[in-house]
């Protein structure tokens, strides 16, 4: 069972804790797909990653402002009991 559920609402990422426990979120990595122009004038897709430090307990949900709504994946790095875990969520 996944500990988190994520969705984009407008220009915010809503991350909901589904574990039923209070979890300490250390960091969230947000991966965006953006269109770029290459050196030879062609168009290509590039993935950029934004790292957001949270460092707080989350019982229910948190909202995070986004740079762009072109989010393809997020990674939540969190602590449960004495173990640090990572959960990847594709959007």
N, C-alpha and C positions, 0 to 999 in steps of 0.2 A: 504494500500500500504506500502510495506517495504521501509525503509529509506536507507538500505544498501544492497549491493550485494557482495558476497565474492567468491574468487576462488583461487586455489593453482596453481602457475606457477613456476615449478622447486622447489627451496627451499625457496620461498617467498609466503606470503599471500598477495593478492591484495584485498584491501577493497575499494569499490567504493561507493561514496555518490550518491544515486539515488533520493534524496528528492527535488533537485532543489534549496535548501537553503544551506548556510554555517552552518555547525553543529560543535559544540565543542565536540570533543571526549575526554572523561576523561580517559578511560581504556578499554583494550581489554583482554578478558579471552579466552585463546586457550586451548581446551581440546584434548588431545592425547590418543589414545588407544595403549598400549604397551603390549608385551608379557613378562611375568615374570615367574620365577621358584619358586614354593612355598616351604615351609619348608619340605614337604613330597615328594619333587622331582617331582611334577606334574607341568604342564604348565597351566597358567591362563592368562586371559586378565585383565589389570588394566587400569583405567582412571587416567591420571595425568593432572593437570591444571597449565598453565603458565599465570601469570598476567603481562601485559605490560602496564605501564603508558604512555599515549600519551599526554594529556593536551595541545591540540592545535586545532585550527579551521581547518576544512577540507572542501574544496569546491568541489573537484573532486575525487581524490583517494589518498591512501597511500599504501606503500609497507612495509611489516614487515618480517624480516628474521625469519625462523622457525627452531626449534630444530630438528624436524622430519617431514616427509610428511604424517604421520599417523594421521592427524587431523580429528576429527569426528564432532566437533561443535565449534563455536566461539560465544562469547557474547560481544556485543558492548555496553558500558555504555557511554551515551552521553547526552548533554544538548541541548534542543530545546526551544528557548525563555527562560523562567525562570523555566522550568520543566526538571528534570533529568529522562531519560528513559533508558530502557535496551531492546535490540533486540537480540534474539537468532537465530543463523543461523546454520542449520545442513548441513554438507558437505558429 
